[in-house]
């Protein structure tokens, strides 16, 4: 079974576009969330800052029929 296209969520941090995570829906309606976030990101001065928080939540739509 082939998967559908991925939806990528990005953020611009210090002027740099970064893929935060992607979501892929399979034909059986399962969702695959792939995080590409490192535990630290690099600042323009070359130093590193840790991410403080990471939460993912999936909810049904209030407007959906499911």
mmCIF file of the N, C-alpha and C atoms, coordinates in Angstrom:
data_MODEL
# 
_entry.id   MODEL 
# 
loop_
_atom_site.group_PDB 
_atom_site.id 
_atom_site.type_symbol 
_atom_site.label_atom_id 
_atom_site.label_alt_id 
_atom_site.label_comp_id 
_atom_site.label_asym_id 
_atom_site.label_entity_id 
_atom_site.label_seq_id 
_atom_site.pdbx_PDB_ins_code 
_atom_site.Cartn_x 
_atom_site.Cartn_y 
_atom_site.Cartn_z 
_atom_site.occupancy 
_atom_site.B_iso_or_equiv 
_atom_site.pdbx_formal_charge 
_atom_site.auth_seq_id 
_atom_site.auth_comp_id 
_atom_site.auth_asym_id 
_atom_site.auth_atom_id 
_atom_site.pdbx_PDB_model_num 
ATOM 1   N N  . UNK A 1 1  ? 0.830   -1.179 0.000  1.00 0.00 ? 1  UNK A N  1 
ATOM 2   C CA . UNK A 1 1  ? 0.000   0.000  0.000  1.00 0.00 ? 1  UNK A CA 1 
ATOM 3   C C  . UNK A 1 1  ? 0.876   1.244  0.000  1.00 0.00 ? 1  UNK A C  1 
ATOM 4   N N  . UNK A 1 2  ? 0.653   2.111  -0.944 1.00 0.00 ? 2  UNK A N  1 
ATOM 5   C CA . UNK A 1 2  ? 1.447   3.332  -1.009 1.00 0.00 ? 2  UNK A CA 1 
ATOM 6   C C  . UNK A 1 2  ? 0.924   4.369  -0.034 1.00 0.00 ? 2  UNK A C  1 
ATOM 7   N N  . UNK A 1 3  ? 1.832   5.142  0.526  1.00 0.00 ? 3  UNK A N  1 
ATOM 8   C CA . UNK A 1 3  ? 1.464   6.204  1.462  1.00 0.00 ? 3  UNK A CA 1 
ATOM 9   C C  . UNK A 1 3  ? 1.112   7.475  0.703  1.00 0.00 ? 3  UNK A C  1 
ATOM 10  N N  . UNK A 1 4  ? 0.365   8.347  1.354  1.00 0.00 ? 4  UNK A N  1 
ATOM 11  C CA . UNK A 1 4  ? 0.030   9.651  0.798  1.00 0.00 ? 4  UNK A CA 1 
ATOM 12  C C  . UNK A 1 4  ? 1.231   10.581 0.982  1.00 0.00 ? 4  UNK A C  1 
ATOM 13  N N  . UNK A 1 5  ? 1.155   11.751 0.388  1.00 0.00 ? 5  UNK A N  1 
ATOM 14  C CA . UNK A 1 5  ? 2.233   12.732 0.514  1.00 0.00 ? 5  UNK A CA 1 
ATOM 15  C C  . UNK A 1 5  ? 2.350   13.211 1.955  1.00 0.00 ? 5  UNK A C  1 
ATOM 16  N N  . UNK A 1 6  ? 3.542   13.595 2.332  1.00 0.00 ? 6  UNK A N  1 
ATOM 17  C CA . UNK A 1 6  ? 3.778   14.117 3.679  1.00 0.00 ? 6  UNK A CA 1 
ATOM 18  C C  . UNK A 1 6  ? 3.417   15.597 3.734  1.00 0.00 ? 6  UNK A C  1 
ATOM 19  N N  . UNK A 1 7  ? 2.899   16.009 4.870  1.00 0.00 ? 7  UNK A N  1 
ATOM 20  C CA . UNK A 1 7  ? 2.688   17.413 5.161  1.00 0.00 ? 7  UNK A CA 1 
ATOM 21  C C  . UNK A 1 7  ? 3.784   17.828 6.116  1.00 0.00 ? 7  UNK A C  1 
ATOM 22  N N  . UNK A 1 8  ? 4.552   18.821 5.733  1.00 0.00 ? 8  UNK A N  1 
ATOM 23  C CA . UNK A 1 8  ? 5.676   19.261 6.564  1.00 0.00 ? 8  UNK A CA 1 
ATOM 24  C C  . UNK A 1 8  ? 5.320   20.556 7.275  1.00 0.00 ? 8  UNK A C  1 
ATOM 25  N N  . UNK A 1 9  ? 5.666   20.624 8.551  1.00 0.00 ? 9  UNK A N  1 
ATOM 26  C CA . UNK A 1 9  ? 5.436   21.814 9.362  1.00 0.00 ? 9  UNK A CA 1 
ATOM 27  C C  . UNK A 1 9  ? 6.781   22.483 9.582  1.00 0.00 ? 9  UNK A C  1 
ATOM 28  N N  . UNK A 1 10 ? 6.850   23.744 9.226  1.00 0.00 ? 10 UNK A N  1 
ATOM 29  C CA . UNK A 1 10 ? 8.126   24.453 9.302  1.00 0.00 ? 10 UNK A CA 1 
ATOM 30  C C  . UNK A 1 10 ? 8.017   25.639 10.249 1.00 0.00 ? 10 UNK A C  1 
ATOM 31  N N  . UNK A 1 11 ? 9.163   26.091 10.699 1.00 0.00 ? 11 UNK A N  1 
ATOM 32  C CA . UNK A 1 11 ? 9.266   27.316 11.485 1.00 0.00 ? 11 UNK A CA 1 
ATOM 33  C C  . UNK A 1 11 ? 10.489  28.063 10.980 1.00 0.00 ? 11 UNK A C  1 
ATOM 34  N N  . UNK A 1 12 ? 10.403  29.366 11.006 1.00 0.00 ? 12 UNK A N  1 
ATOM 35  C CA . UNK A 1 12 ? 11.570  30.184 10.655 1.00 0.00 ? 12 UNK A CA 1 
ATOM 36  C C  . UNK A 1 12 ? 12.199  30.621 11.966 1.00 0.00 ? 12 UNK A C  1 
ATOM 37  N N  . UNK A 1 13 ? 13.395  30.125 12.212 1.00 0.00 ? 13 UNK A N  1 
ATOM 38  C CA . UNK A 1 13 ? 14.117  30.411 13.445 1.00 0.00 ? 13 UNK A CA 1 
ATOM 39  C C  . UNK A 1 13 ? 15.391  31.146 13.077 1.00 0.00 ? 13 UNK A C  1 
ATOM 40  N N  . UNK A 1 14 ? 15.535  32.349 13.583 1.00 0.00 ? 14 UNK A N  1 
ATOM 41  C CA . UNK A 1 14 ? 16.703  33.176 13.278 1.00 0.00 ? 14 UNK A CA 1 
ATOM 42  C C  . UNK A 1 14 ? 16.909  33.310 11.771 1.00 0.00 ? 14 UNK A C  1 
ATOM 43  N N  . UNK A 1 15 ? 15.801  33.439 11.036 1.00 0.00 ? 15 UNK A N  1 
ATOM 44  C CA . UNK A 1 15 ? 15.878  33.631 9.597  1.00 0.00 ? 15 UNK A CA 1 
ATOM 45  C C  . UNK A 1 15 ? 16.124  32.368 8.796  1.00 0.00 ? 15 UNK A C  1 
ATOM 46  N N  . UNK A 1 16 ? 16.178  31.215 9.450  1.00 0.00 ? 16 UNK A N  1 
ATOM 47  C CA . UNK A 1 16 ? 16.434  29.953 8.769  1.00 0.00 ? 16 UNK A CA 1 
ATOM 48  C C  . UNK A 1 16 ? 15.166  29.111 8.822  1.00 0.00 ? 16 UNK A C  1 
ATOM 49  N N  . UNK A 1 17 ? 14.710  28.643 7.650  1.00 0.00 ? 17 UNK A N  1 
ATOM 50  C CA . UNK A 1 17 ? 13.528  27.796 7.582  1.00 0.00 ? 17 UNK A CA 1 
ATOM 51  C C  . UNK A 1 17 ? 13.907  26.381 8.008  1.00 0.00 ? 17 UNK A C  1 
ATOM 52  N N  . UNK A 1 18 ? 13.181  25.861 9.002  1.00 0.00 ? 18 UNK A N  1 
ATOM 53  C CA . UNK A 1 18 ? 13.487  24.525 9.522  1.00 0.00 ? 18 UNK A CA 1 
ATOM 54  C C  . UNK A 1 18 ? 12.232  23.663 9.492  1.00 0.00 ? 18 UNK A C  1 
ATOM 55  N N  . UNK A 1 19 ? 12.371  22.424 9.045  1.00 0.00 ? 19 UNK A N  1 
ATOM 56  C CA . UNK A 1 19 ? 11.264  21.472 9.108  1.00 0.00 ? 19 UNK A CA 1 
ATOM 57  C C  . UNK A 1 19 ? 11.206  20.966 10.545 1.00 0.00 ? 19 UNK A C  1 
ATOM 58  N N  . UNK A 1 20 ? 10.082  21.206 11.210 1.00 0.00 ? 20 UNK A N  1 
ATOM 59  C CA . UNK A 1 20 ? 9.946   20.807 12.605 1.00 0.00 ? 20 UNK A CA 1 
ATOM 60  C C  . UNK A 1 20 ? 9.503   19.341 12.705 1.00 0.00 ? 20 UNK A C  1 
ATOM 61  N N  . UNK A 1 21 ? 8.484   18.994 11.913 1.00 0.00 ? 21 UNK A N  1 
ATOM 62  C CA . UNK A 1 21 ? 8.033   17.611 11.850 1.00 0.00 ? 21 UNK A CA 1 
ATOM 63  C C  . UNK A 1 21 ? 7.176   17.441 10.610 1.00 0.00 ? 21 UNK A C  1 
ATOM 64  N N  . UNK A 1 22 ? 6.894   16.205 10.263 1.00 0.00 ? 22 UNK A N  1 
ATOM 65  C CA . UNK A 1 22 ? 6.026   15.933 9.129  1.00 0.00 ? 22 UNK A CA 1 
ATOM 66  C C  . UNK A 1 22 ? 4.967   14.932 9.569  1.00 0.00 ? 22 UNK A C  1 
ATOM 67  N N  . UNK A 1 23 ? 3.841   14.974 8.876  1.00 0.00 ? 23 UNK A N  1 
ATOM 68  C CA . UNK A 1 23 ? 2.741   14.055 9.157  1.00 0.00 ? 23 UNK A CA 1 
ATOM 69  C C  . UNK A 1 23 ? 2.361   13.394 7.842  1.00 0.00 ? 23 UNK A C  1 
ATOM 70  N N  . UNK A 1 24 ? 2.219   12.082 7.898  1.00 0.00 ? 24 UNK A N  1 
ATOM 71  C CA . UNK A 1 24 ? 1.850   11.320 6.721  1.00 0.00 ? 24 UNK A CA 1 
ATOM 72  C C  . UNK A 1 24 ? 0.649   10.456 7.079  1.00 0.00 ? 24 UNK A C  1 
ATOM 73  N N  . UNK A 1 25 ? -0.406  10.536 6.276  1.00 0.00 ? 25 UNK A N  1 
ATOM 74  C CA . UNK A 1 25 ? -1.584  9.709  6.526  1.00 0.00 ? 25 UNK A CA 1 
ATOM 75  C C  . UNK A 1 25 ? -1.525  8.497  5.613  1.00 0.00 ? 25 UNK A C  1 
ATOM 76  N N  . UNK A 1 26 ? -1.668  7.326  6.220  1.00 0.00 ? 26 UNK A N  1 
ATOM 77  C CA . UNK A 1 26 ? -1.655  6.094  5.450  1.00 0.00 ? 26 UNK A CA 1 
ATOM 78  C C  . UNK A 1 26 ? -3.069  5.798  4.960  1.00 0.00 ? 26 UNK A C  1 
ATOM 79  N N  . UNK A 1 27 ? -3.171  4.901  4.025  1.00 0.00 ? 27 UNK A N  1 
ATOM 80  C CA . UNK A 1 27 ? -4.481  4.574  3.459  1.00 0.00 ? 27 UNK A CA 1 
ATOM 81  C C  . UNK A 1 27 ? -5.444  4.000  4.495  1.00 0.00 ? 27 UNK A C  1 
ATOM 82  N N  . UNK A 1 28 ? -4.928  3.429  5.567  1.00 0.00 ? 28 UNK A N  1 
ATOM 83  C CA . UNK A 1 28 ? -5.798  2.890  6.619  1.00 0.00 ? 28 UNK A CA 1 
ATOM 84  C C  . UNK A 1 28 ? -6.131  3.961  7.670  1.00 0.00 ? 28 UNK A C  1 
ATOM 85  N N  . UNK A 1 29 ? -5.811  5.230  7.367  1.00 0.00 ? 29 UNK A N  1 
ATOM 86  C CA . UNK A 1 29 ? -6.073  6.400  8.209  1.00 0.00 ? 29 UNK A CA 1 
ATOM 87  C C  . UNK A 1 29 ? -5.136  6.532  9.406  1.00 0.00 ? 29 UNK A C  1 
ATOM 88  N N  . UNK A 1 30 ? -4.132  5.688  9.544  1.00 0.00 ? 30 UNK A N  1 
ATOM 89  C CA . UNK A 1 30 ? -3.114  5.887  10.571 1.00 0.00 ? 30 UNK A CA 1 
ATOM 90  C C  . UNK A 1 30 ? -2.318  7.135  10.218 1.00 0.00 ? 30 UNK A C  1 
ATOM 91  N N  . UNK A 1 31 ? -1.854  7.834  11.230 1.00 0.00 ? 31 UNK A N  1 
ATOM 92  C CA . UNK A 1 31 ? -0.985  8.980  11.019 1.00 0.00 ? 31 UNK A CA 1 
ATOM 93  C C  . UNK A 1 31 ? 0.411   8.640  11.498 1.00 0.00 ? 31 UNK A C  1 
ATOM 94  N N  . UNK A 1 32 ? 1.385   8.986  10.699 1.00 0.00 ? 32 UNK A N  1 
ATOM 95  C CA . UNK A 1 32 ? 2.785   8.809  11.074 1.00 0.00 ? 32 UNK A CA 1 
ATOM 96  C C  . UNK A 1 32 ? 3.364   10.201 11.265 1.00 0.00 ? 32 UNK A C  1 
ATOM 97  N N  . UNK A 1 33 ? 3.844   10.484 12.478 1.00 0.00 ? 33 UNK A N  1 
ATOM 98  C CA . UNK A 1 33 ? 4.470   11.769 12.769 1.00 0.00 ? 33 UNK A CA 1 
ATOM 99  C C  . UNK A 1 33 ? 5.961   11.536 12.890 1.00 0.00 ? 33 UNK A C  1 
ATOM 100 N N  . UNK A 1 34 ? 6.714   12.227 12.047 1.00 0.00 ? 34 UNK A N  1 
ATOM 101 C CA . UNK A 1 34 ? 8.165   12.086 12.052 1.00 0.00 ? 34 UNK A CA 1 
ATOM 102 C C  . UNK A 1 34 ? 8.766   13.418 12.461 1.00 0.00 ? 34 UNK A C  1 
ATOM 103 N N  . UNK A 1 35 ? 9.519   13.394 13.532 1.00 0.00 ? 35 UNK A N  1 
ATOM 104 C CA . UNK A 1 35 ? 10.153  14.613 14.004 1.00 0.00 ? 35 UNK A CA 1 
ATOM 105 C C  . UNK A 1 35 ? 11.578  14.677 13.485 1.00 0.00 ? 35 UNK A C  1 
ATOM 106 N N  . UNK A 1 36 ? 11.923  15.823 12.964 1.00 0.00 ? 36 UNK A N  1 
ATOM 107 C CA . UNK A 1 36 ? 13.294  16.023 12.508 1.00 0.00 ? 36 UNK A CA 1 
ATOM 108 C C  . UNK A 1 36 ? 13.987  17.052 13.388 1.00 0.00 ? 36 UNK A C  1 
ATOM 109 N N  . UNK A 1 37 ? 13.391  17.320 14.540 1.00 0.00 ? 37 UNK A N  1 
ATOM 110 C CA . UNK A 1 37 ? 13.929  18.334 15.428 1.00 0.00 ? 37 UNK A CA 1 
ATOM 111 C C  . UNK A 1 37 ? 15.098  17.755 16.226 1.00 0.00 ? 37 UNK A C  1 
ATOM 112 N N  . UNK A 1 38 ? 16.250  18.388 16.118 1.00 0.00 ? 38 UNK A N  1 
ATOM 113 C CA . UNK A 1 38 ? 17.337  17.970 17.005 1.00 0.00 ? 38 UNK A CA 1 
ATOM 114 C C  . UNK A 1 38 ? 17.037  18.467 18.416 1.00 0.00 ? 38 UNK A C  1 
ATOM 115 N N  . UNK A 1 39 ? 17.720  17.962 19.369 1.00 0.00 ? 39 UNK A N  1 
ATOM 116 C CA . UNK A 1 39 ? 17.500  18.405 20.745 1.00 0.00 ? 39 UNK A CA 1 
ATOM 117 C C  . UNK A 1 39 ? 18.028  19.822 20.978 1.00 0.00 ? 39 UNK A C  1 
ATOM 118 N N  . UNK A 1 40 ? 18.890  20.259 20.101 1.00 0.00 ? 40 UNK A N  1 
ATOM 119 C CA . UNK A 1 40 ? 19.464  21.606 20.189 1.00 0.00 ? 40 UNK A CA 1 
ATOM 120 C C  . UNK A 1 40 ? 19.388  22.246 18.815 1.00 0.00 ? 40 UNK A C  1 
ATOM 121 N N  . UNK A 1 41 ? 19.300  23.556 18.780 1.00 0.00 ? 41 UNK A N  1 
ATOM 122 C CA . UNK A 1 41 ? 19.442  24.243 17.505 1.00 0.00 ? 41 UNK A CA 1 
ATOM 123 C C  . UNK A 1 41 ? 20.578  25.227 17.610 1.00 0.00 ? 41 UNK A C  1 
ATOM 124 N N  . UNK A 1 42 ? 21.185  25.491 16.446 1.00 0.00 ? 42 UNK A N  1 
ATOM 125 C CA . UNK A 1 42 ? 22.358  26.357 16.412 1.00 0.00 ? 42 UNK A CA 1 
ATOM 126 C C  . UNK A 1 42 ? 21.946  27.806 16.233 1.00 0.00 ? 42 UNK A C  1 
ATOM 127 N N  . UNK A 1 43 ? 22.512  28.672 17.035 1.00 0.00 ? 43 UNK A N  1 
ATOM 128 C CA . UNK A 1 43 ? 22.283  30.107 16.954 1.00 0.00 ? 43 UNK A CA 1 
ATOM 129 C C  . UNK A 1 43 ? 23.230  30.716 15.921 1.00 0.00 ? 43 UNK A C  1 
ATOM 130 N N  . UNK A 1 44 ? 22.912  31.921 15.439 1.00 0.00 ? 44 UNK A N  1 
ATOM 131 C CA . UNK A 1 44 ? 23.791  32.559 14.448 1.00 0.00 ? 44 UNK A CA 1 
ATOM 132 C C  . UNK A 1 44 ? 25.237  32.729 14.922 1.00 0.00 ? 44 UNK A C  1 
ATOM 133 N N  . UNK A 1 45 ? 25.444  32.854 16.243 1.00 0.00 ? 45 UNK A N  1 
ATOM 134 C CA . UNK A 1 45 ? 26.809  33.022 16.750 1.00 0.00 ? 45 UNK A CA 1 
ATOM 135 C C  . UNK A 1 45 ? 27.548  31.696 16.914 1.00 0.00 ? 45 UNK A C  1 
ATOM 136 N N  . UNK A 1 46 ? 26.899  30.578 16.524 1.00 0.00 ? 46 UNK A N  1 
ATOM 137 C CA . UNK A 1 46 ? 27.550  29.272 16.609 1.00 0.00 ? 46 UNK A CA 1 
ATOM 138 C C  . UNK A 1 46 ? 27.274  28.530 17.901 1.00 0.00 ? 46 UNK A C  1 
ATOM 139 N N  . UNK A 1 47 ? 26.657  29.184 18.873 1.00 0.00 ? 47 UNK A N  1 
ATOM 140 C CA . UNK A 1 47 ? 26.307  28.497 20.118 1.00 0.00 ? 47 UNK A CA 1 
ATOM 141 C C  . UNK A 1 47 ? 25.042  27.662 19.894 1.00 0.00 ? 47 UNK A C  1 
ATOM 142 N N  . UNK A 1 48 ? 24.747  26.786 20.842 1.00 0.00 ? 48 UNK A N  1 
ATOM 143 C CA . UNK A 1 48 ? 23.590  25.909 20.727 1.00 0.00 ? 48 UNK A CA 1 
ATOM 144 C C  . UNK A 1 48 ? 22.621  26.161 21.870 1.00 0.00 ? 48 UNK A C  1 
ATOM 145 N N  . UNK A 1 49 ? 21.331  26.105 21.557 1.00 0.00 ? 49 UNK A N  1 
ATOM 146 C CA . UNK A 1 49 ? 20.280  26.305 22.549 1.00 0.00 ? 49 UNK A CA 1 
ATOM 147 C C  . UNK A 1 49 ? 19.374  25.083 22.543 1.00 0.00 ? 49 UNK A C  1 
ATOM 148 N N  . UNK A 1 50 ? 19.087  24.516 23.719 1.00 0.00 ? 50 UNK A N  1 
ATOM 149 C CA . UNK A 1 50 ? 18.206  23.336 23.751 1.00 0.00 ? 50 UNK A CA 1 
ATOM 150 C C  . UNK A 1 50 ? 16.752  23.749 23.553 1.00 0.00 ? 50 UNK A C  1 
ATOM 151 N N  . UNK A 1 51 ? 15.982  22.885 22.877 1.00 0.00 ? 51 UNK A N  1 
ATOM 152 C CA . UNK A 1 51 ? 14.546  23.081 22.807 1.00 0.00 ? 51 UNK A CA 1 
ATOM 153 C C  . UNK A 1 51 ? 13.985  22.798 24.184 1.00 0.00 ? 51 UNK A C  1 
ATOM 154 N N  . UNK A 1 52 ? 13.061  23.623 24.638 1.00 0.00 ? 52 UNK A N  1 
ATOM 155 C CA . UNK A 1 52 ? 12.502  23.474 25.977 1.00 0.00 ? 52 UNK A CA 1 
ATOM 156 C C  . UNK A 1 52 ? 11.284  22.576 26.004 1.00 0.00 ? 52 UNK A C  1 
ATOM 157 N N  . UNK A 1 53 ? 10.576  22.474 24.892 1.00 0.00 ? 53 UNK A N  1 
ATOM 158 C CA . UNK A 1 53 ? 9.298   21.779 24.928 1.00 0.00 ? 53 UNK A CA 1 
ATOM 159 C C  . UNK A 1 53 ? 8.955   21.228 23.560 1.00 0.00 ? 53 UNK A C  1 
ATOM 160 N N  . UNK A 1 54 ? 8.289   20.075 23.532 1.00 0.00 ? 54 UNK A N  1 
ATOM 161 C CA . UNK A 1 54 ? 7.838   19.469 22.294 1.00 0.00 ? 54 UNK A CA 1 
ATOM 162 C C  . UNK A 1 54 ? 6.572   18.696 22.595 1.00 0.00 ? 54 UNK A C  1 
ATOM 163 N N  . UNK A 1 55 ? 5.448   19.122 22.031 1.00 0.00 ? 55 UNK A N  1 
ATOM 164 C CA . UNK A 1 55 ? 4.179   18.430 22.241 1.00 0.00 ? 55 UNK A CA 1 
ATOM 165 C C  . UNK A 1 55 ? 3.477   18.256 20.910 1.00 0.00 ? 55 UNK A C  1 
ATOM 166 N N  . UNK A 1 56 ? 2.884   17.102 20.704 1.00 0.00 ? 56 UNK A N  1 
ATOM 167 C CA . UNK A 1 56 ? 2.087   16.838 19.520 1.00 0.00 ? 56 UNK A CA 1 
ATOM 168 C C  . UNK A 1 56 ? 0.735   16.340 19.987 1.00 0.00 ? 56 UNK A C  1 
ATOM 169 N N  . UNK A 1 57 ? -0.310  16.854 19.390 1.00 0.00 ? 57 UNK A N  1 
ATOM 170 C CA . UNK A 1 57 ? -1.661  16.462 19.768 1.00 0.00 ? 57 UNK A CA 1 
ATOM 171 C C  . UNK A 1 57 ? -2.500  16.327 18.507 1.00 0.00 ? 57 UNK A C  1 
ATOM 172 N N  . UNK A 1 58 ? -3.218  15.230 18.392 1.00 0.00 ? 58 UNK A N  1 
ATOM 173 C CA . UNK A 1 58 ? -4.068  14.991 17.237 1.00 0.00 ? 58 UNK A CA 1 
ATOM 174 C C  . UNK A 1 58 ? -5.496  14.870 17.736 1.00 0.00 ? 58 UNK A C  1 
ATOM 175 N N  . UNK A 1 59 ? -6.382  15.668 17.144 1.00 0.00 ? 59 UNK A N  1 
ATOM 176 C CA . UNK A 1 59 ? -7.776  15.685 17.561 1.00 0.00 ? 59 UNK A CA 1 
ATOM 177 C C  . UNK A 1 59 ? -8.680  15.576 16.348 1.00 0.00 ? 59 UNK A C  1 
ATOM 178 N N  . UNK A 1 60 ? -9.849  15.016 16.541 1.00 0.00 ? 60 UNK A N  1 
ATOM 179 C CA . UNK A 1 60 ? -10.824 15.005 15.453 1.00 0.00 ? 60 UNK A CA 1 
ATOM 180 C C  . UNK A 1 60 ? -11.353 16.419 15.264 1.00 0.00 ? 60 UNK A C  1 
ATOM 181 N N  . UNK A 1 61 ? -11.765 16.707 14.060 1.00 0.00 ? 61 UNK A N  1 
ATOM 182 C CA . UNK A 1 61 ? -12.286 18.025 13.745 1.00 0.00 ? 61 UNK A CA 1 
ATOM 183 C C  . UNK A 1 61 ? -13.709 18.169 14.259 1.00 0.00 ? 61 UNK A C  1 
ATOM 184 N N  . UNK A 1 62 ? -14.038 19.339 14.792 1.00 0.00 ? 62 UNK A N  1 
ATOM 185 C CA . UNK A 1 62 ? -15.419 19.596 15.207 1.00 0.00 ? 62 UNK A CA 1 
ATOM 186 C C  . UNK A 1 62 ? -16.355 19.661 14.006 1.00 0.00 ? 62 UNK A C  1 
ATOM 187 N N  . UNK A 1 63 ? -15.796 19.907 12.829 1.00 0.00 ? 63 UNK A N  1 
ATOM 188 C CA . UNK A 1 63 ? -16.613 20.022 11.620 1.00 0.00 ? 63 UNK A CA 1 
ATOM 189 C C  . UNK A 1 63 ? -16.644 18.729 10.807 1.00 0.00 ? 63 UNK A C  1 
ATOM 190 N N  . UNK A 1 64 ? -15.925 17.727 11.240 1.00 0.00 ? 64 UNK A N  1 
ATOM 191 C CA . UNK A 1 64 ? -15.850 16.476 10.490 1.00 0.00 ? 64 UNK A CA 1 
ATOM 192 C C  . UNK A 1 64 ? -17.050 15.574 10.735 1.00 0.00 ? 64 UNK A C  1 
ATOM 193 N N  . UNK A 1 65 ? -17.175 14.569 9.893  1.00 0.00 ? 65 UNK A N  1 
ATOM 194 C CA . UNK A 1 65 ? -18.266 13.619 10.017 1.00 0.00 ? 65 UNK A CA 1 
ATOM 195 C C  . UNK A 1 65 ? -17.851 12.388 10.807 1.00 0.00 ? 65 UNK A C  1 
ATOM 196 N N  . UNK A 1 66 ? -16.575 12.203 11.055 1.00 0.00 ? 66 UNK A N  1 
ATOM 197 C CA . UNK A 1 66 ? -16.087 11.019 11.784 1.00 0.00 ? 66 UNK A CA 1 
ATOM 198 C C  . UNK A 1 66 ? -16.239 11.208 13.274 1.00 0.00 ? 66 UNK A C  1 
# 
